[in-house]
């Protein structure tokens, strides 16, 4: 069987792995995302990027440390 050619998804996974910080979490700046957006549930800014790709490619998943809730944010949202 011939070796498989890398796909765009393979490259995205490699890029995401390379952008991870020492904490095991993705670095938001590497993806052009805000570091600490406000939580839509409690309004707190004690948030961290959980995954640069959420349920769709156009959203990122964040985790609120204050109310312990996951939320998604559009990547290309006006105002950063």
RAQUIKA-V244812 format. One record per residue. BURIAL is + if it has 24 or more other ideal C-beta (glycine too) atoms within 12 Angstrom, else -. D_LAST is the distance of its C-alpha to the last C-alpha in whole Angstrom. Layout:
BEGIN
BURIAL_D_LAST, BURIAL_D_LAST
END
This chain:
BEGIN
-_47, -_44, -_41, -_38, -_36, -_32, -_30, -_26, -_25, -_28, -_25, -_22, -_24, -_25, -_22, +_20, -_24, -_23, +_20, -_21, -_22, -_25, -_24, -_24, +_20, +_18, -_16, +_12, -_12, -_14, +_12, -_9, +_8, -_7, -_10, -_11, +_9, -_12, +_14, -_15, -_19, -_19, -_16, -_17, -_14, -_17, +_15, +_15, +_15, +_18, +_17, +_15, -_17, -_18, -_20, -_19, -_17, -_14, +_13, +_13, +_15, +_15, +_18, +_18, -_21, -_22, -_23, -_23, -_21, -_19, +_16, +_14, +_11, -_10, +_8, -_8, -_6, -_6, -_4, -_0
END
